Amino acid sequence: MSYVANSSDILHKTFLSCHDIKFLKLEMNKKHCCLDSYKFLHLSLHEQYIKYCKPMKYKASTPNERASKGNASENPSFKYFQIPGICTETFWIIERVLDGDSLIVKEEFGKDTKEIRLYGLDAPEVHLSRKMREDEAKSRIPAGLLLQYGLMSLDYVLQIAPPGTRITILTERKNQLDFWLRQLAYVILPSGECLNELLIANGWAKASHSYYCSMNAEYQSLNFHAKLNKNGIYLHTNIF
């Protein structure tokens, strides 16, 4: 003989807590369980709970883990702020774009200006110079063609970060200046993207160890994929 168990049977014949009783009754109603009274009443509390109440299974995560995952997905530049010893400067504006890897910036609420050299990359020159001659010798590409590549890189920067763009400047404390005493930096755009990363990933500059930074390994990987996919300048040449 069988019947549908109810909460009073459970109350009198077992030692379930009030919370367990409500939960057990809810689960049985969901399943429309018809239970054999003898077998049910001789089940232990543990067996009843396991058999009819199937506990929820979930992957726990700490608040810090959730915050990190959320920030990383919402803000593509989150990883740059996590670099040890990073220095952050806010309220700066691009005043002039010199070429694909150098900017003149000014304070938004002040009068100071300075030249910024982007970390971890090198873009072709936009005027004839000593470096242009060096690049011509290394790449065996005529200076006139390298100049055209440089102008293409410059045009890309002007499209995504024209003068007047508000930026955040990030500089590694252990590696702040280049040989010419220009400040080295990651430039974070209003979109949250990093200008350095965009230039390399889209093939408008190449990754370079000449301006070392903590992101060099990742930039080399981005450069490899840009060349593989023939992005930007790599559509015309494999080296520059």
Residue, then its C-alpha position, 0 to 999 in steps of 0.5 A: m500500500s502506498y500513499v503521498a507522504n505529507s508533512s505531518d507524517i514526517l514531523h511525527k516519525t522523523f527528526l527533520s528540522c523545520h527548514d528541512i521539512k519545508f524543503l522536503k515537502l516542496e521537493m516532493n510536491k515538485k516531483h509528485c512523489c508517491l512513496d512506500s510508507y514503510k520504506f520512507l519511514h525507515l530511511s534515516l534523516h541523511e538518506q531522506y535528504i540525499k534521496y529527495c532533496k538533492p542539494m544544489k551544487y555550485k562553484a564558490s568564488t571569493p569576492n576578490e575573484r569575482a571582482s577581478k573577473g568582472n573588471a578584466s572582462e569589462n575593462p580591457s586595460f585592467k591588466y595594466f593597472q595590475i603591473p607591479g610598481i605601475c604609476t598612474e597619471t590621470f587628466w592628460i590630453i593628447e596635444r599632438v601626435l608625432d608619429g605612430d609611437s610618440l605623442i605630445v601630451k598636456e595636463e587637462f587642468g594645468k600648463d605642463t606638457k611632455e613627450i610620451r614614448l609608447y612602451g614595447l613597440d616601434a613604428p616606422e618614421v614619418h620623416l627622413s632621419r638617422k633612424m630612418r637610415e638605420d631601419e632602411a639598412k636593417s629591413r632592406i626596404p627603401a626609405g621612401l617606402l618606410l616613410q609611407y608605412g610611417l604615415m599609415s601608422l600615424d594616420y591610424v593613431l590620428q583616427i583612434a586617438p586624435p588631439g584632444t583625446r583624454i588619456t590615462i598614462l601608466t608608467e613602470r617605476k623601474n623603467q620610466l625613461d628612454f635613451w632620449l629622456r622621454q617618458l615611457a608609457y602605456v596610454i589608456l584611451p577613454s574606451g578602456e583600451c590600451l593604445n600600445e596594444l591596439l597598434i601592435a595587434n592591428g599591425w601598425a607598429k611592431a613589438s620591440h625590446s628596445y623599449y622594454c616593459s613588463m608586457n613585452a612577451e604578450y606584445q611579441s605574441l600579438n605581433f606574431h598574430a598580426k603578421l600571420n593575419k597580415n594586419g596593417i602594414y604586414l599586408h604589404t611586407n613581412i618586415f619593417 
